Amino acid sequence: MKEFFGWVRSICFAIVLALALGIFVFQPYKVDGHSMDPTLQDEQRVFVSKLSHTFSYLPDYGDIVVVDSRVKRNRTLMDDITGHPLVSMLLDKPEDKSMYIKRVIGKPGDVLEFKDHKVYRNGTPLDEPYIKEEMDYMSDQVVTVPENNVFVMGDNRNDSTDSRELGTIPMNHIIGTMIKNPFSSQ
């Protein structure tokens, strides 16, 4: 009996550790759609470091991040817990379609413009070798990224729901930053 409870205690510890790592440290995500073509493919699995979310630090320009697209609502710790794949499975929760994978284009204070089929940050056109094709989108709108927000876009600019539609993304809606795979060109 003592051995049995030892096993149960070990299994419970492993589950709690897996949950804690997935909620606060890293988590796998699956790319859903073609908005990050050619960098990431539909159905591709990526690992995301959640340390930026856990410790609220700002991602760098060009970082690929997972964002909660529901920017009109506040996120809570319960969102992080129920977003863990193991918890979702136990709760028989359907796959969450509100998490988007995008690239950071603007940080707080940046002024963004969309003209000549390019993105301009603070008056300078961005060199973006990672985009799929020339961007069709142009606008007279000038976006100034507010404090504690970022502006994100998909690499497939002509087929991406991103900050052009959603607005800027609050820092607490940045779930994590993609971990670079040392075995790929990313």
C-alpha positions as CSV (number, residue, x, y, z in Angstrom):
1,M,0.0,0.0,0.0
2,K,2.9,2.4,0.8
3,E,4.4,1.8,-2.6
4,F,1.0,2.5,-4.3
5,F,0.7,5.9,-2.5
6,G,4.3,6.6,-3.5
7,W,3.4,6.1,-7.1
8,V,0.2,8.2,-6.8
9,R,2.2,11.0,-5.1
10,S,4.8,10.9,-7.9
11,I,2.2,11.0,-10.7
12,C,0.4,13.9,-9.0
13,F,3.7,15.8,-8.7
14,A,4.4,15.2,-12.4
15,I,1.0,16.5,-13.4
16,V,1.3,19.6,-11.3
17,L,4.8,20.2,-12.6
18,A,3.6,19.8,-16.2
19,L,0.8,22.3,-15.6
20,A,3.1,24.8,-14.0
21,L,5.6,24.6,-16.8
22,G,2.8,24.9,-19.4
23,I,1.2,27.8,-17.7
24,F,4.3,29.9,-16.8
25,V,7.3,28.7,-18.8
26,F,6.6,27.1,-22.3
27,Q,3.8,25.6,-24.2
28,P,3.3,24.0,-27.7
29,Y,0.9,25.8,-30.1
30,K,-0.4,24.8,-33.6
31,V,-0.4,27.3,-36.4
32,D,-4.0,27.6,-37.7
33,G,-4.2,29.1,-41.2
34,H,-1.9,30.7,-43.7
35,S,-1.4,34.2,-42.1
36,M,2.3,33.5,-41.3
37,D,3.2,32.0,-44.7
38,P,6.0,31.5,-45.8
39,T,7.6,31.6,-42.3
40,L,5.2,29.2,-40.6
41,Q,2.9,26.7,-42.3
42,D,-0.7,25.8,-41.5
43,E,-0.8,23.0,-38.9
44,Q,2.9,23.5,-38.0
45,R,3.7,23.0,-34.3
46,V,5.8,25.6,-32.5
47,F,7.0,26.0,-28.9
48,V,6.4,29.3,-27.2
49,S,8.3,30.7,-24.3
50,K,5.7,32.1,-21.9
51,L,8.4,33.9,-19.8
52,S,7.6,37.2,-21.5
53,H,4.0,36.8,-20.4
54,T,4.9,35.6,-16.9
55,F,7.3,38.4,-16.2
56,S,5.6,41.0,-18.5
57,Y,8.6,41.9,-20.6
58,L,8.3,43.5,-24.1
59,P,9.1,41.3,-27.1
60,D,11.7,42.5,-29.7
61,Y,10.9,43.8,-33.2
62,G,10.5,40.8,-35.5
63,D,9.7,38.3,-32.7
64,I,7.0,35.9,-33.5
65,V,4.4,35.9,-30.7
66,V,1.2,34.1,-29.7
67,V,-1.5,36.7,-28.9
68,D,-5.0,36.5,-27.5
69,S,-7.0,38.3,-30.1
70,R,-9.8,39.1,-27.7
71,V,-8.3,42.5,-26.9
72,K,-11.6,44.0,-25.7
73,R,-11.7,41.9,-22.6
74,N,-9.3,41.5,-19.7
75,R,-7.2,38.4,-19.4
76,T,-6.9,36.6,-16.0
77,L,-4.8,33.8,-14.5
78,M,-7.8,31.6,-15.1
79,D,-7.4,32.2,-18.9
80,D,-3.9,30.9,-18.6
81,I,-4.9,27.9,-16.7
82,T,-7.8,26.9,-18.9
83,G,-5.7,27.5,-22.0
84,H,-3.3,24.8,-21.0
85,P,-3.8,21.7,-23.4
86,L,-4.1,19.3,-20.5
87,V,-6.7,21.4,-18.7
88,S,-8.6,22.0,-21.9
89,M,-8.7,18.2,-22.6
90,L,-9.9,17.5,-19.0
91,L,-12.6,20.1,-19.3
92,D,-13.5,18.8,-22.8
93,K,-13.1,22.4,-24.0
94,P,-13.1,22.9,-27.8
95,E,-9.9,24.2,-29.4
96,D,-9.4,27.9,-28.8
97,K,-9.5,29.8,-32.0
98,S,-8.7,33.2,-30.4
99,M,-4.9,32.6,-30.2
100,Y,-3.1,34.0,-33.2
101,I,0.6,33.7,-34.1
102,K,1.9,37.0,-35.5
103,R,5.1,39.1,-35.8
104,V,5.9,42.1,-33.7
105,I,6.1,45.2,-35.9
106,G,5.6,48.1,-33.5
107,K,6.4,48.8,-29.8
108,P,5.0,51.5,-27.5
109,G,5.6,55.0,-28.9
110,D,6.2,53.8,-32.5
111,V,4.4,55.6,-35.3
112,L,3.3,53.2,-38.1
113,E,2.2,54.1,-41.6
114,F,1.1,51.9,-44.5
115,K,1.9,53.4,-47.8
116,D,3.7,52.5,-51.1
117,H,2.8,48.8,-50.2
118,K,5.2,48.9,-47.2
119,V,5.1,49.4,-43.5
120,Y,6.9,52.5,-42.2
121,R,8.0,52.7,-38.6
122,N,8.9,56.1,-37.4
123,G,9.2,57.4,-41.0
124,T,11.5,54.6,-42.2
125,P,10.3,51.7,-44.4
126,L,10.8,48.3,-42.9
127,D,13.1,45.8,-44.6
128,E,11.0,42.7,-44.4
129,P,12.5,39.7,-46.3
130,Y,10.2,37.3,-44.4
131,I,6.9,38.5,-46.0
132,K,5.2,36.4,-48.6
133,E,4.5,39.1,-51.1
134,E,4.0,42.8,-51.6
135,M,1.3,44.1,-49.3
136,D,-1.8,45.3,-51.0
137,Y,-3.0,47.2,-47.9
138,M,-2.5,50.9,-47.9
139,S,-4.1,53.5,-45.6
140,D,-3.9,57.2,-44.7
141,Q,-4.3,56.2,-41.1
142,V,-1.2,56.8,-38.9
143,V,-1.0,54.5,-35.8
144,T,0.8,55.4,-32.7
145,V,1.3,52.3,-30.5
146,P,0.1,53.1,-27.0
147,E,2.1,52.4,-23.8
148,N,1.9,48.7,-22.8
149,N,0.8,47.6,-26.3
150,V,2.4,46.2,-29.4
151,F,1.4,46.2,-33.1
152,V,1.5,42.7,-34.8
153,M,1.1,41.6,-38.3
154,G,1.2,38.3,-40.2
155,D,3.9,37.6,-42.7
156,N,1.3,36.9,-45.3
157,R,0.1,40.5,-45.2
158,N,-2.7,40.0,-47.8
159,D,-4.3,37.1,-45.8
160,S,-3.9,38.0,-42.1
161,T,-6.2,39.2,-39.3
162,D,-3.8,41.3,-37.2
163,S,-3.5,44.7,-35.6
164,R,-4.7,46.4,-38.7
165,E,-8.1,44.9,-37.8
166,L,-7.8,44.0,-34.1
167,G,-6.0,47.2,-33.0
168,T,-2.9,47.2,-30.9
169,I,-2.4,44.2,-28.6
170,P,-2.1,44.8,-24.8
171,M,1.0,43.3,-23.2
172,N,-1.1,40.9,-21.0
173,H,-2.6,39.5,-24.3
174,I,0.9,38.4,-25.5
175,I,0.9,34.8,-24.4
176,G,4.5,34.1,-25.4
177,T,7.3,34.3,-27.9
178,M,8.1,31.5,-30.3
179,I,11.2,29.6,-29.4
180,K,13.6,29.5,-32.3
181,N,14.2,25.9,-33.6
182,P,18.0,25.4,-33.9
183,F,17.4,22.9,-36.7
184,S,15.4,25.1,-39.0
185,S,16.0,28.3,-40.9
186,Q,13.7,30.2,-38.5
